[in-house]
């Protein structure tokens, strides 16, 4: 790091990587987190259930997904996808698995989600993707409940290990550590302005 800094580079982003051994993970320890959210009238549904319930599920889910992407800490503003681009890049991805998507619903509004993708090279491994809730629903335990439910689904699906990464100031990092994720070496992004 000192070599880079001595040459004018500066750290602009740090991702905290972690993983969870699902074989030893006990989802039942976190049932209170789920009960807290259900008690608020928030419903957690797998994506196939949302697909059955709403013909326009893509149009309902796309704005939520884009807002959560925009809300993530990053050194540069994200490029947000149109519905068609999102359908192609996310829903059309070879590792897209609707059974590993959990959506939080308030009434008929999609307000949060957590999703994972199984490794194409090893079906016992998965990566957590996006987890979050809309700003007005934060600090109510919904993101934790979404992640708890996602981990339970992944374990039932035979996934043995799940990995994730979060920008170091992202509250999701603390949630993951509280759920038992173990730290791995950080990914650090440096920038040199010419």
C-alpha positions in Angstrom: 0.0 0.0 0.0 2.8 2.4 0.9 4.4 1.9 -2.6 1.1 2.9 -4.3 0.6 5.9 -2.0 4.2 7.0 -2.6 3.5 7.0 -6.3 0.4 9.2 -5.9 -2.3 6.5 -5.7 -5.1 6.9 -3.1 -7.5 4.4 -1.8 -11.0 5.1 -3.0 -12.9 1.9 -2.1 -12.6 -1.1 0.2 -14.7 -4.2 -0.1 -14.9 -6.4 3.0 -15.1 -10.0 1.8 -16.6 -12.8 3.9 -18.1 -16.3 3.7 -20.4 -18.5 5.7 -20.2 -22.2 6.1 -23.8 -23.2 5.6 -23.3 -26.8 6.7 -22.7 -25.6 10.3 -25.0 -22.6 10.1 -28.2 -23.0 12.1 -31.0 -20.7 10.7 -33.3 -21.5 13.6 -31.2 -19.3 15.8 -32.5 -16.3 13.9 -36.3 -16.9 14.0 -36.8 -13.8 16.1 -35.5 -11.7 13.2 -38.1 -13.2 10.9 -40.9 -12.8 13.5 -40.0 -9.1 14.0 -40.6 -8.4 10.4 -43.7 -10.4 10.0 -45.1 -8.6 13.0 -44.7 -5.3 11.1 -47.0 -6.7 8.3 -44.1 -7.3 5.9 -44.2 -10.4 3.9 -41.2 -12.3 2.6 -41.7 -14.2 -0.6 -39.5 -16.2 -2.9 -39.4 -14.9 -6.5 -41.4 -17.7 -7.9 -44.2 -16.8 -5.6 -44.0 -13.2 -6.7 -44.1 -14.4 -10.3 -47.3 -16.3 -9.6 -48.9 -13.4 -7.8 -48.1 -10.6 -10.2 -48.1 -10.7 -14.0 -46.0 -7.5 -14.0 -43.5 -8.8 -11.4 -40.5 -7.6 -13.6 -41.9 -4.0 -13.6 -42.5 -4.2 -9.9 -39.0 -5.5 -9.1 -36.9 -3.5 -11.5 -37.2 -0.1 -9.8 -36.4 -1.6 -6.4 -33.3 -3.4 -7.8 -32.1 -0.2 -9.5 -32.7 1.9 -6.3 -30.7 -0.6 -4.2 -27.9 -0.5 -6.7 -27.9 3.3 -6.6 -27.8 3.3 -2.8 -24.7 1.1 -2.5 -21.5 3.0 -1.5 -19.2 3.2 -4.5 -16.4 5.4 -5.7 -18.3 6.3 -8.9 -22.1 6.6 -9.5 -23.5 3.4 -10.9 -24.9 3.1 -14.4 -28.5 2.1 -13.9 -30.2 -0.4 -16.3 -33.4 0.1 -18.3 -35.9 -2.7 -17.7 -34.8 -4.4 -20.9 -31.1 -4.2 -20.0 -31.8 -5.5 -16.5 -33.9 -8.5 -17.9 -31.0 -9.4 -20.1 -28.1 -8.9 -17.7 -29.6 -10.0 -14.4 -32.6 -12.2 -15.2 -31.0 -13.6 -18.3 -27.7 -14.4 -16.6 -26.7 -18.1 -16.7 -26.4 -18.1 -12.9 -29.9 -16.6 -12.3 -31.9 -18.8 -9.9 -35.3 -17.4 -8.9 -35.4 -19.9 -6.0 -32.5 -17.9 -4.4 -34.3 -14.6 -4.5 -36.3 -13.4 -1.5 -38.5 -10.2 -1.8 -39.9 -8.2 1.0 -43.4 -6.9 0.2 -45.5 -4.3 2.1 -49.1 -4.6 0.8 -48.4 -5.0 -2.9 -45.2 -2.9 -3.0 -41.8 -4.6 -3.3 -39.6 -2.9 -0.7 -36.6 -5.1 -0.3 -34.7 -8.1 -1.6 -31.9 -10.5 -1.1 -30.5 -12.8 -3.8 -27.7 -15.2 -4.4 -26.3 -17.0 -7.4 -25.0 -20.5 -7.3 -21.5 -21.0 -8.7 -21.7 -22.4 -12.3 -18.4 -24.3 -11.6 -19.4 -25.8 -8.2 -23.1 -26.0 -7.3 -22.1 -26.4 -3.6 -20.9 -22.7 -3.6 -22.8 -19.5 -4.0 -22.3 -15.8 -4.0 -24.7 -13.3 -2.3 -25.6 -10.6 -4.6 -27.7 -7.6 -3.7 -29.4 -7.3 -0.3 -31.2 -4.2 0.8 -34.4 -2.3 1.5 -35.8 1.1 0.4 -34.6 4.0 2.6 -37.9 4.5 4.3 -37.9 0.9 5.5 -34.4 0.8 6.9 -33.5 0.1 10.6 -36.6 -2.2 11.0 -34.7 -5.5 10.7 -36.0 -6.2 7.2 -32.6 -6.6 5.5 -31.6 -9.0 8.3 -34.7 -11.1 7.9 -34.2 -11.2 4.1 -30.7 -12.5 4.6 -31.7 -15.0 7.2 -34.4 -16.4 4.9 -32.0 -16.4 1.9 -29.4 -18.4 3.9 -32.0 -20.9 5.0 -33.1 -21.4 1.4 -29.5 -21.8 0.2 -28.8 -24.4 2.9 -32.0 -26.3 1.9 -30.9 -26.2 -1.7 -27.6 -28.0 -0.8 -25.3 -25.0 -1.0 -22.5 -25.6 1.5 -20.7 -22.3 1.4 -21.8 -18.8 0.5 -19.6 -15.7 0.0 -20.3 -12.0 -0.1 -18.6 -8.6 -0.1 -19.6 -5.2 1.2 -18.1 -1.8 1.1 -16.7 -1.3 4.5 -19.2 1.4 5.6 -22.2 -0.5 4.3 -24.5 -1.5 7.2 -24.9 -4.9 5.4 -21.4 -5.7 6.4 -22.3 -5.6 10.1 -25.4 -7.7 9.5 -23.4 -10.3 7.7 -20.9 -10.5 10.5 -23.8 -10.8 13.0 -25.1 -13.8 11.0 -21.8 -15.6 11.3 -19.9 -14.7 8.1 -16.2 -15.0 8.5 -13.8 -12.3 7.2 -11.5 -12.8 4.2 -8.9 -10.5 2.8 -10.3 -7.2 1.6 -10.4 -6.0 -1.9 -9.0 -2.5 -2.2 -9.4 -0.1 -5.1 -6.8 2.6 -5.7 -7.0 5.6 -8.0 -4.3 7.7 -9.7 -5.5 11.0 -11.1 -3.4 12.1 -14.1 
